[in-house]
Amino acid sequence: MFKNITRLEWSILITFIAVFLIALRVAEINL
């Protein structure tokens, strides 16, 4: 199912998830 994922793709994926989680936290605080 998963092809070999390079470290660059992993770092991009992790960064994207981190930004998404931070955005959720900020949204919760603003609400």
C-alpha positions in Angstrom: 0.0 0.0 0.0 2.7 2.4 1.0 5.6 2.9 -1.3 9.0 3.8 0.1 8.8 7.3 1.6 11.9 9.4 1.6 13.0 11.5 4.6 12.1 14.7 2.8 8.5 13.5 2.3 8.4 12.4 6.0 9.6 15.8 7.1 7.1 17.6 5.0 4.3 15.3 6.2 5.3 15.8 9.9 5.5 19.6 9.4 2.1 19.7 7.8 0.5 17.7 10.6 2.3 19.9 13.2 1.0 23.1 11.6 -2.5 21.6 11.3 -2.5 20.7 15.0 -1.3 24.1 16.0 -4.0 25.7 13.9 -6.6 23.6 15.7 -5.3 24.7 19.1 -5.4 28.4 18.0 -8.9 27.9 16.7 -10.0 26.3 20.0 -8.5 29.2 22.0 -10.2 31.8 19.7 -13.5 30.1 20.1 
